[in-house]
């Protein structure tokens, strides 16, 4: 079977990691080949993506189909700005769409829902296999424990991360809220005389410092003891491997909006 050819949109930290990993996979029979990289930064245009397979030149982003080359799948790790244009292009070209871009607006998500009726799309707040196993595990734990445990989320990231809390932390919070049948409200940090903790609180806390790639802890505090479920990522390779696994999965799917739980068979 020929390798799945991908176009990576966005050459930031994650886009670069995915592109470079893909550009080293083809000769290793891993089933993925980098065919194009595009970015809005004119200063990147003409640079070559490092790798052992072939020289892939970064192109400046445009919405003409030619920019996506002969890619089978479009992988988006850019920004919400211009997202609808990229999604609409994926739909018009009938190319599966894998999205790692965070902080999408509700309008962006509605656009994606429309596009997913035409092509298979994967939207994931986190592509790490470890974190997605945490997602699935947390839902089961919350349902098993009932209302006897207070739950808090503590996420830690490097000092340069621009948003807080992380998209992964918010996704964990939504999973917990759904498992508790909606009977929770999010509390983002605490300060001052806040009074006793209410039973319907779900605390969400963000820590920033150093070069932490990403740690997500869910604390369950019960009347007689506590326990934590923690994932700790040491390299962006964890996310890139998951994204490329999603690429190989989505090419075989029909139209629809999927996530990494579908890719890993965790539903």
N, C-alpha and C positions, 0 to 999 in steps of 0.2 A: 504494500500500500504506500503511495507517495506521501511525503511529509505534508503536514498542514502548514500552509504559508500564512504568516501573520504580518499585519501592519500595526506597529505600536504608535499610538498617538500620545505625545507628551514624553519628553526626555528629561524629566526630573529624577529624583532619587529612585522611585519605583519603576518608572518607565525605562530608565537606563538599565536597572537590574534585570528586568524581564527581557529587554532587547539583547543585552549581552549574553544572558543565559541561553536564549533561543539561538543566538548566532554561534554558540558553541555546541549545540545539540545535534545538528543535522548529521554530521559525520559520525556521531555516536549512535546513530539509528534510534534516536529518541522520538522521532515522529513529528518534530516541529522545525520549521525553517523560517528565519527572519527574512522578509521580502522588502519591507519599507519601514521607515521611521519618520514621523512628521511632528513638528513643534512650531509654536507661534513665535519663538525667539529667533529673530533673524540672525543673531550672533552664532547660532548653532548650525545654520545652513552650510552645507558642504562638508561638515565634519564626518569622519568615518567611525562607525560603531565598532569597537574592538571585538574580535572574535576569531575563531579558527576556520570558519566556513568560507566566508566571502566578504568582500567589502560592501557594506551597505551605507549609503550616504544619507545624512539627515536632510530632509526637505522642509521648507517653511510651509506651515499649514495653509491649506486652501480647501474649499469645498467642492472642487471639481473632482470627479471620479478618478481622474488620472493620478491624483495624489495617493490614492490607496493602492496603486500598482496592481499586481495580480494576486493580492492577498485573498486567502479563503476566509479569514476571520479578522475583524478589527478589534484591537485591544486598547481600551481607553484608560490612561492613567494621567489625565491632564487636570483640568479645572472646570468648575460649573460654567464658566464663561464660554459661550459658544457651544454648549453641550447639545442643545436641541438641533443645531445645524449638523453636528456630527452624527447624531442619532438618525436624523432624517436621511442623511446620505447612506448610512448603513442599510436603512430600509429600502431606499430606492435602488441600491446596488444588490440587494438580496444577500447581504453578507452577515453572518452571525456576529453578534456584538457582545464583547466581554468588558464589563465596566468595573474599574476599581476606583474611579473618581469619587471623592467624598464630598459631603456638604451640598448635595443636590437639593434644589428647591422642590416644592410640591409641583410646580409647573414643569420642571425637568422630569420629575417622576411620571407625571401624566403623559408627557411626550413619549417617554420610554414605554409606558404601558401600551400606547397606540402602536409604536414600532414593533413591540413584541407580538402583535397580532400578524405581522408580516414575516418576521425572522426570529430565530431563537436568540434570546438575550440572557446573559447572566449578570446580575448585580450583586455584589458582595461587599460588605463593609470591611471584610478581612479575608484574604485568600489562604491564610495559613491553615494547614491541615490540623495542627494542634489546637488552634483556637476554635476551629469549627467543631472539633470533638468536644471542646469545652461548652460550646453553645448547646449541643445536643444533650450533654450530660446534665447541665444546669437545669434545663427544663424538667427532666425526669426527677431530679432531686427536689426541686421546689414543689412539684405535685405530690411527692411522697411525704414531705415534711408538713404540709398544711400551713397553718398560720402561727405555729408555736415558735418560730425562729425569726428574729430580726435579720434583715439582709442589707449589706452594704457592698458597694463596688468601689474598689480603689484601682485606678489606672496610673501607670508611670511611663513617661516618655522622655526623649531627649529634649534638651533645652531649646532647640530650634523649632519644635512642633508649634504650628501657628494656632491650632484650634483646640478647645477644651470644653467639655470632656471629649475624648476620642469617639470616633464613629463606632468603634467596637464596643466601648462602654455603653453607649446609648443603645446599641443593638442588644447587648446583654440585659439592660434594663427593660427593654420591650419584651424580651423573652420571659423574664421573671414576672413582669406585670401580667402578661397573657396567661402564664401558668397559674398565677394567683387569681385568675378570672377578673382582672382589671381592678382589683381592690387595693391599689397602691398609688401613691403620688411621689413624684421624683423630688428629692431635696438635694440641691447642688451645694455641697459644703455646708458648714455651720459656723456661726460667729456670734458672739455676744450671749445675752441671756435668752436662749431659745426655748428654755423650759424642758421638761421631760420628753423623751423621744416618743412620738405617737406610733401606734401599732401599724398604721397604714403608710409609714414613711419607707422610702427606698433611697438611702443615701448614696450619692455619686460624688467621688472625690478625684481630683486630678493633681498629679505630682509631676513637676518638670525639672530635669536636671541632667547634666553630663551628656553621655552618649547612649542612654538607655533606648534600645530599639523598640521595646514594647512589652510591658508586663500588665496583666489583667488579673486581679484578685477578686473573688466573690467570697465575702465573709458571711457565714451563717452563725449567728449568736443566739444560743438557746438558753433556757432556764438553768441547765445543768452543765453546759459545755459548749465549746465553739469548734468550728472547723472551717477550713478555707479550701477553695478550688482555685489553683493558680496556673496560668500559662506564662512562660517567660521566653521571649523570642530573642535570639542572640545574633541573628543575621537576616537581612532582607531576602536572602536566598529562600527562606521559609515561605515568604509571600509569593516570590517569583515561581517557585516550583508548583505551588497551588494554582497560580494563574495559568500556567502552561498545561497543567492537568485539566483545568476548566476548558481550555482551548480544544484539547483533544476530545473532550466529552461533548461540547456544544455542537461541533460539526456534524454529529450524528443525530441531533435532535430536530424535531419540528418546531414551528413557531410557538412562543411562550416565554414567560418571564420566570427564570430560574435563579437559584442561588447555590452556594457551595454545599449546602445540606443535600441538595438534589445530586450534585456531582459526586459526592462521597457516599450516597445511598444511606444517609442518616435519618431520613424521614420515617 
